[in-house]
Amino acid sequence: MSYDTGVGQRTAVVTGCASAHGIGLATARRYAQEGWALAMIDRDEAVVGNAEALADEYGVPTIGRAVDVCDRAAVFAFAADVAAADLPAVGAIANIAGVASPAAFLDLTPAEWQRVLDVNLTGSFYVCQAFIPQLIEGGYGRIVNMSSVTAQHGGGVFSKTAYAAAKAGVIGLTRGLAREFAAHGITANAVCPGAVDTDIRVGSTADQEAALAASVPLRRVATRDEIAALYVFLSSGDAGYITGTTQSINGGSYIY
């Protein structure tokens, strides 16, 4: 199924696109499959090769750059480069870059607390602030930010309080953006996945993984492509009246 923006080809800005087993790259691929151009970033240089591979496979204009979302100056410089590049107008911001933290609260150092907030929350703030002017100028805008089921139920085995706090902040950021930019026709929504088949749980045992799957009513973790499909739908013209929402995609692990 193809989701039409209604305004011709647009560019999706996607963060966290280096890992071959990450949601970011899966989402960039899904955008490309739907005909979107891509502006992909990650702090890891692998993002450059991933962007080139998607351009070759799907024939869409693509730029990939090693950029740390925690570096405001670098994010804004990338936004300027995208505006000057031979790409369609930016139509979607897909904030996906993130880090987990299994540290117990009483063991949290200030440095770890700040790291988790910087990557998961402040990075999304920087990317939105850098690219929203391009959404306004282009007359079409979709913002999709990555939160987590941990923001709703308080954390779990792999991601505890620091991560839950950062991802709850993403929900607040998203709601504020939805209200502030609605007059421009820009929507903003937060996606809250449960467990997903990514490498974020590196080091977990087979028994832990089995217990995690068994704890989900659907008896499995989500695929990366399932999360990617939701991102692309929320970026489409079909989702133009959905804004300020928290989109749960957790297999029933948190029902409210």
C-alpha positions as CSV (number, residue, x, y, z in Angstrom):
1,M,0.0,0.0,0.0
2,S,1.3,3.4,-0.9
3,Y,0.6,6.4,1.4
4,D,0.3,9.6,-0.6
5,T,1.4,12.9,0.9
6,G,-1.0,14.6,-1.5
7,V,1.8,17.1,-2.4
8,G,4.2,15.1,-4.4
9,Q,7.5,13.6,-3.3
10,R,8.8,14.7,0.1
11,T,11.9,14.1,2.1
12,A,11.8,12.2,5.5
13,V,14.5,13.1,8.0
14,V,15.2,9.9,9.9
15,T,17.6,9.7,12.9
16,G,19.3,6.6,14.3
17,C,19.9,4.9,11.0
18,A,23.3,3.1,11.4
19,S,22.4,-0.2,13.0
20,A,21.4,-3.0,10.6
21,H,19.1,-4.3,13.3
22,G,17.6,-1.0,14.3
23,I,14.2,0.6,13.9
24,G,15.8,3.7,12.3
25,L,17.2,1.9,9.3
26,A,14.0,-0.2,8.9
27,T,11.9,3.0,9.0
28,A,14.2,4.7,6.4
29,R,13.8,1.7,4.2
30,R,10.0,1.8,4.5
31,Y,9.9,5.5,3.6
32,A,12.0,4.7,0.6
33,Q,9.6,1.9,-0.4
34,E,6.8,4.4,-0.3
35,G,8.7,6.9,-2.6
36,W,10.0,9.3,0.0
37,A,13.4,10.9,-0.4
38,L,15.7,10.5,2.7
39,A,17.9,12.6,4.9
40,M,19.4,10.0,7.3
41,I,21.6,10.7,10.4
42,D,23.4,8.7,13.1
43,R,26.5,9.3,15.1
44,D,28.0,6.1,13.5
45,E,29.5,6.5,10.0
46,A,27.7,3.4,8.9
47,V,24.7,5.6,8.2
48,V,26.5,6.9,5.1
49,G,26.7,3.5,3.5
50,N,23.2,2.6,4.5
51,A,21.9,5.8,2.8
52,E,23.8,4.9,-0.4
53,A,22.4,1.4,-0.3
54,L,18.8,2.6,-0.1
55,A,19.4,5.1,-2.9
56,D,20.7,2.3,-5.1
57,E,17.9,-0.1,-4.2
58,Y,14.9,2.2,-4.4
59,G,16.1,5.0,-6.7
60,V,15.1,7.8,-4.3
61,P,17.2,10.9,-3.6
62,T,19.1,10.2,-0.3
63,I,21.7,11.9,1.9
64,G,23.4,10.2,4.8
65,R,25.5,12.0,7.4
66,A,27.3,11.0,10.6
67,V,25.7,13.5,13.0
68,D,25.3,13.2,16.8
69,V,21.8,14.3,17.7
70,C,23.2,15.6,21.0
71,D,25.3,18.2,19.1
72,R,23.0,21.1,18.4
73,A,25.4,22.9,16.1
74,A,25.9,19.7,14.0
75,V,22.2,19.1,13.8
76,F,21.5,22.6,12.6
77,A,24.4,22.5,10.1
78,F,22.9,19.3,8.7
79,A,19.5,20.9,8.4
80,A,21.1,23.8,6.4
81,D,22.8,21.2,4.1
82,V,19.5,19.4,3.5
83,A,17.8,22.7,2.6
84,A,20.6,23.4,0.1
85,A,20.8,19.9,-1.3
86,D,19.0,18.6,-4.4
87,L,16.2,17.0,-2.4
88,P,12.5,17.4,-2.3
89,A,11.1,19.6,0.5
90,V,11.2,18.1,3.9
91,G,7.8,16.7,4.9
92,A,8.5,14.4,7.8
93,I,10.7,14.3,10.9
94,A,11.2,10.8,12.3
95,N,13.1,10.9,15.6
96,I,14.2,7.4,16.3
97,A,17.8,7.7,17.7
98,G,17.9,6.4,21.3
99,V,19.8,4.6,24.0
100,A,18.6,2.3,26.8
101,S,19.7,2.3,30.4
102,P,19.3,-0.8,32.7
103,A,20.9,1.0,35.6
104,A,18.9,0.8,38.9
105,F,17.9,4.3,40.2
106,L,20.2,4.3,43.2
107,D,23.1,3.3,41.0
108,L,22.5,6.1,38.4
109,T,25.3,8.5,38.1
110,P,24.6,12.1,37.0
111,A,26.6,11.4,33.8
112,E,24.4,8.4,32.9
113,W,21.2,10.3,33.7
114,Q,22.3,13.1,31.4
115,R,23.4,10.7,28.6
116,V,20.0,9.1,28.5
117,L,18.1,12.4,28.6
118,D,20.4,13.9,25.9
119,V,20.0,11.2,23.4
120,N,16.4,10.3,23.9
121,L,14.8,13.7,24.6
122,T,17.2,16.6,23.9
123,G,18.2,15.1,20.6
124,S,14.6,15.0,19.4
125,F,14.2,18.6,20.6
126,Y,17.3,19.7,18.5
127,V,16.1,17.9,15.4
128,C,12.6,19.3,15.6
129,Q,13.8,22.8,16.2
130,A,16.2,22.5,13.2
131,F,13.8,21.1,10.7
132,I,10.3,22.5,11.6
133,P,11.0,25.7,9.7
134,Q,11.4,23.6,6.6
135,L,8.1,21.9,7.3
136,I,6.4,25.3,7.6
137,E,8.0,26.6,4.5
138,G,7.1,23.5,2.5
139,G,3.5,23.6,3.6
140,Y,3.4,20.0,4.8
141,G,4.6,18.5,8.0
142,R,4.5,15.3,10.0
143,I,6.5,14.8,13.2
144,V,6.8,11.3,14.6
145,N,8.8,10.9,17.8
146,M,10.0,7.7,19.5
147,S,8.7,7.2,23.0
148,S,8.3,3.8,24.7
149,V,5.9,1.6,26.6
150,T,8.3,2.3,29.6
151,A,7.1,5.8,29.6
152,Q,3.6,4.4,30.3
153,H,4.3,1.7,32.8
154,G,7.6,2.9,34.4
155,G,10.3,0.7,33.0
156,G,11.3,-3.0,33.0
157,V,14.3,-5.3,33.0
158,F,16.3,-3.7,30.2
159,S,15.3,0.0,30.6
160,K,14.6,1.5,34.0
161,T,13.8,4.9,35.5
162,A,16.2,7.1,33.5
163,Y,14.9,5.8,30.2
164,A,11.3,5.9,31.4
165,A,11.7,9.6,32.4
166,A,13.3,10.5,29.1
167,K,10.7,8.8,27.0
168,A,7.9,10.3,29.1
169,G,9.5,13.7,28.2
170,V,9.2,12.8,24.6
171,I,5.4,12.4,25.0
172,G,5.3,15.9,26.6
173,L,7.4,17.3,23.8
174,T,5.2,15.8,21.2
175,R,2.0,17.1,22.7
176,G,3.5,20.6,22.9
177,L,4.5,20.5,19.3
178,A,1.1,19.3,18.2
179,R,-0.6,22.3,19.8
180,E,2.0,24.9,18.8
181,F,2.2,24.0,15.2
182,A,-1.3,22.8,14.4
183,A,-2.0,26.2,12.8
184,H,0.6,25.4,10.2
185,G,-1.1,22.0,9.4
186,I,1.8,20.2,11.0
187,T,0.9,17.1,13.1
188,A,3.0,15.5,15.8
189,N,2.6,12.1,17.3
190,A,4.6,9.8,19.7
191,V,5.1,6.1,19.0
192,C,5.3,3.9,22.1
193,P,6.6,0.4,21.2
194,G,6.9,-2.4,23.6
195,A,9.6,-5.0,23.0
196,V,11.0,-5.0,19.5
197,D,13.5,-7.3,17.7
198,T,16.4,-4.8,17.8
199,D,19.9,-5.0,19.2
200,I,19.1,-2.7,22.1
201,R,18.9,-5.8,24.4
202,V,22.5,-6.9,23.7
203,G,23.7,-9.2,26.4
204,S,20.3,-10.6,27.3
205,T,20.1,-14.4,27.7
206,A,17.9,-16.8,25.8
207,D,15.9,-17.3,29.0
208,Q,15.3,-13.6,29.4
209,E,14.2,-13.3,25.8
210,A,11.8,-16.2,26.1
211,A,10.4,-14.7,29.3
212,L,10.0,-11.3,27.6
213,A,8.1,-12.8,24.7
214,A,5.9,-14.9,27.1
215,S,5.0,-11.7,29.0
216,V,3.4,-10.2,25.9
217,P,-0.3,-11.2,25.3
218,L,0.5,-11.8,21.6
219,R,3.4,-14.0,22.7
220,R,6.1,-12.3,20.7
221,V,8.1,-9.2,20.3
222,A,7.4,-6.7,17.5
223,T,9.3,-6.7,14.3
224,R,11.2,-3.6,13.3
225,D,9.0,-3.4,10.1
226,E,5.9,-3.2,12.2
227,I,7.2,-0.1,13.9
228,A,8.4,1.4,10.6
229,A,5.0,0.9,9.0
230,L,3.4,3.0,11.8
231,Y,5.9,5.8,11.3
232,V,5.2,6.0,7.6
233,F,1.5,5.9,8.0
234,L,1.6,8.7,10.5
235,S,3.7,10.7,8.0
236,S,1.1,10.2,5.3
237,G,-1.8,12.4,4.0
238,D,-4.1,9.7,5.3
239,A,-3.0,10.6,8.9
240,G,-3.6,14.3,8.5
241,Y,-6.2,14.5,11.4
242,I,-4.2,12.5,13.9
243,T,-2.1,14.7,16.1
244,G,-1.0,15.0,19.7
245,T,-1.5,11.2,20.2
246,T,0.5,8.5,21.9
247,Q,0.4,5.5,19.5
248,S,0.9,2.3,21.5
249,I,2.3,-0.6,19.6
250,N,3.1,-3.2,22.2
251,G,1.2,-6.5,21.5
252,G,-1.0,-5.9,24.5
253,S,1.7,-5.7,27.0
254,Y,0.3,-2.4,28.3
255,I,-3.5,-1.9,27.9
256,Y,-5.2,1.2,29.2
